[in-house]
Amino acid sequence: MACCFISTRLIWGTISTFPFVYILYVLWIELSKAIDRQPTAVKGLVNSLRLLLLLSWGVYPIAYLLPVFGITGASATVGVQVGYTIADVLAKPVFGLYIFAIAKAKTEADKEETTSETVVSVDGAAIKPAFEGAVNN
């Protein structure tokens, strides 16, 4: 019975690995490209986000494979659930906090960029950009 369970688990684990790895690959590549377009203050956060994505998503298959590694019974069930819980905490609230930090850093960078706009001189009169003061503090 355990033999069939492990075989089935390995078959479906292998099948599900293909889209899983593809999604991780695409996210990793796209976030890598996005780093170059970010303000300096945001680059480190996006890089950390990529690593968190890889780490948190990497916990799911490890937890799924615990029974394959010889862990059985209640220990396997508890191990899988603890693994999924750790992955969920990393992948959801911590990921969300990183997204919040990135949004805040980008907003600050945008504020600095708009407040440092050069005042244009037209016929000796200084003209400030029309959108000045439109940014919420």
KETI-462807 format. One record per residue (C-alpha): residue number from 1; x, y, z. Coordinates in Angstrom, 1 decimal. Example, Ala and Ser with C-alpha at 12.3 -4.5 7.8 and 13.67 -1.06 7.14 Angstrom:
// KETI-462807
drenlum->1; x->12.3; y->-4.5; z->7.8
drenlum->2; x->13.7; y->-1.1; z->7.1
***
This chain:
// KETI-462807
drenlum->1; x->0.0; y->0.0; z->0.0
drenlum->2; x->2.7; y->2.5; z->1.0
drenlum->3; x->4.6; y->1.5; z->-2.2
drenlum->4; x->1.6; y->2.6; z->-4.4
drenlum->5; x->1.2; y->5.8; z->-2.4
drenlum->6; x->4.8; y->6.7; z->-2.9
drenlum->7; x->4.8; y->5.9; z->-6.6
drenlum->8; x->1.6; y->7.9; z->-7.1
drenlum->9; x->3.1; y->10.8; z->-5.1
drenlum->10; x->6.3; y->10.7; z->-7.2
drenlum->11; x->4.4; y->10.5; z->-10.5
drenlum->12; x->2.2; y->13.5; z->-9.7
drenlum->13; x->5.0; y->15.4; z->-8.0
drenlum->14; x->7.1; y->15.0; z->-11.2
drenlum->15; x->4.2; y->16.0; z->-13.5
drenlum->16; x->3.4; y->19.1; z->-11.4
drenlum->17; x->7.1; y->20.1; z->-11.3
drenlum->18; x->7.1; y->21.1; z->-15.0
drenlum->19; x->4.7; y->24.0; z->-14.7
drenlum->20; x->6.0; y->24.9; z->-11.3
drenlum->21; x->9.6; y->25.3; z->-12.5
drenlum->22; x->8.4; y->27.1; z->-15.6
drenlum->23; x->6.4; y->29.6; z->-13.5
drenlum->24; x->9.4; y->30.2; z->-11.2
drenlum->25; x->11.7; y->30.6; z->-14.2
drenlum->26; x->9.5; y->33.2; z->-15.8
drenlum->27; x->9.0; y->35.1; z->-12.5
drenlum->28; x->12.8; y->35.0; z->-11.9
drenlum->29; x->13.7; y->36.3; z->-15.4
drenlum->30; x->11.0; y->39.0; z->-15.4
drenlum->31; x->12.0; y->40.3; z->-11.9
drenlum->32; x->15.6; y->40.2; z->-13.0
drenlum->33; x->14.7; y->42.5; z->-16.0
drenlum->34; x->12.7; y->44.7; z->-13.7
drenlum->35; x->15.6; y->45.4; z->-11.4
drenlum->36; x->17.4; y->47.3; z->-14.1
drenlum->37; x->14.4; y->49.7; z->-14.5
drenlum->38; x->14.0; y->50.5; z->-10.8
drenlum->39; x->15.3; y->53.4; z->-8.7
drenlum->40; x->18.4; y->52.6; z->-6.7
drenlum->41; x->16.5; y->52.4; z->-3.4
drenlum->42; x->14.2; y->49.7; z->-4.9
drenlum->43; x->16.8; y->47.5; z->-6.7
drenlum->44; x->17.9; y->45.7; z->-3.5
drenlum->45; x->14.3; y->45.2; z->-2.4
drenlum->46; x->13.3; y->43.6; z->-5.8
drenlum->47; x->16.4; y->41.4; z->-5.6
drenlum->48; x->15.4; y->40.2; z->-2.1
drenlum->49; x->11.9; y->39.6; z->-3.3
drenlum->50; x->13.2; y->37.3; z->-6.0
drenlum->51; x->15.2; y->35.3; z->-3.4
drenlum->52; x->12.2; y->35.2; z->-1.1
drenlum->53; x->10.1; y->33.9; z->-4.0
drenlum->54; x->12.6; y->31.1; z->-4.7
drenlum->55; x->12.9; y->30.2; z->-1.1
drenlum->56; x->9.2; y->30.2; z->-0.2
drenlum->57; x->8.2; y->28.3; z->-3.4
drenlum->58; x->11.0; y->25.9; z->-2.8
drenlum->59; x->9.6; y->24.8; z->0.6
drenlum->60; x->6.4; y->23.4; z->-1.1
drenlum->61; x->8.0; y->20.6; z->-3.0
drenlum->62; x->10.2; y->19.6; z->-0.1
drenlum->63; x->7.2; y->19.4; z->2.2
drenlum->64; x->5.3; y->17.4; z->-0.4
drenlum->65; x->8.2; y->14.9; z->-0.7
drenlum->66; x->8.6; y->14.2; z->3.0
drenlum->67; x->6.7; y->10.8; z->2.8
drenlum->68; x->9.0; y->9.8; z->-0.1
drenlum->69; x->12.0; y->10.4; z->2.2
drenlum->70; x->10.8; y->7.7; z->4.5
drenlum->71; x->8.9; y->9.8; z->7.0
drenlum->72; x->5.6; y->8.1; z->7.6
drenlum->73; x->2.4; y->8.2; z->9.7
drenlum->74; x->1.5; y->11.2; z->11.8
drenlum->75; x->5.1; y->12.6; z->11.5
drenlum->76; x->4.7; y->12.8; z->7.7
drenlum->77; x->1.3; y->14.5; z->8.0
drenlum->78; x->2.6; y->17.0; z->10.6
drenlum->79; x->5.8; y->17.6; z->8.6
drenlum->80; x->3.9; y->18.3; z->5.4
drenlum->81; x->1.5; y->20.7; z->7.2
drenlum->82; x->4.3; y->22.5; z->9.0
drenlum->83; x->6.2; y->22.8; z->5.7
drenlum->84; x->3.2; y->24.2; z->3.9
drenlum->85; x->2.5; y->26.6; z->6.7
drenlum->86; x->6.1; y->27.9; z->6.7
drenlum->87; x->5.9; y->28.3; z->2.9
drenlum->88; x->2.5; y->30.1; z->3.2
drenlum->89; x->3.8; y->32.5; z->5.8
drenlum->90; x->6.8; y->33.3; z->3.6
drenlum->91; x->4.8; y->33.4; z->0.4
drenlum->92; x->1.9; y->35.6; z->1.5
drenlum->93; x->2.4; y->38.0; z->4.4
drenlum->94; x->6.1; y->38.4; z->4.1
drenlum->95; x->5.9; y->38.7; z->0.3
drenlum->96; x->3.1; y->41.3; z->0.8
drenlum->97; x->5.3; y->43.3; z->3.2
drenlum->98; x->8.1; y->43.3; z->0.6
drenlum->99; x->5.6; y->44.6; z->-2.1
drenlum->100; x->4.5; y->47.3; z->0.3
drenlum->101; x->8.1; y->48.3; z->1.0
drenlum->102; x->8.8; y->48.4; z->-2.8
drenlum->103; x->5.8; y->50.5; z->-3.4
drenlum->104; x->6.7; y->52.9; z->-0.6
drenlum->105; x->10.3; y->53.2; z->-1.8
drenlum->106; x->9.2; y->53.8; z->-5.4
drenlum->107; x->6.8; y->56.5; z->-4.2
drenlum->108; x->9.6; y->58.2; z->-2.3
drenlum->109; x->11.8; y->58.0; z->-5.3
drenlum->110; x->9.1; y->59.5; z->-7.5
drenlum->111; x->8.6; y->62.3; z->-5.0
drenlum->112; x->12.3; y->63.1; z->-5.0
drenlum->113; x->12.3; y->63.1; z->-8.8
drenlum->114; x->9.3; y->65.4; z->-9.1
drenlum->115; x->10.6; y->67.9; z->-6.5
drenlum->116; x->14.0; y->68.1; z->-8.1
drenlum->117; x->12.4; y->69.1; z->-11.5
drenlum->118; x->14.3; y->72.0; z->-13.0
drenlum->119; x->12.6; y->75.3; z->-13.1
drenlum->120; x->12.4; y->76.4; z->-16.7
drenlum->121; x->13.0; y->80.0; z->-17.6
drenlum->122; x->10.9; y->81.5; z->-20.3
drenlum->123; x->11.7; y->85.2; z->-21.2
drenlum->124; x->13.4; y->85.6; z->-17.8
drenlum->125; x->10.3; y->84.4; z->-15.9
drenlum->126; x->10.6; y->81.2; z->-13.9
drenlum->127; x->8.0; y->78.6; z->-14.6
drenlum->128; x->7.5; y->75.7; z->-12.3
drenlum->129; x->6.1; y->72.4; z->-13.6
drenlum->130; x->2.3; y->72.3; z->-13.7
drenlum->131; x->2.1; y->69.2; z->-11.6
drenlum->132; x->4.0; y->70.5; z->-8.7
drenlum->133; x->2.2; y->70.0; z->-5.4
drenlum->134; x->0.0; y->67.3; z->-7.0
drenlum->135; x->2.0; y->64.6; z->-5.2
drenlum->136; x->0.5; y->63.6; z->-1.8
drenlum->137; x->2.7; y->63.9; z->1.1
***
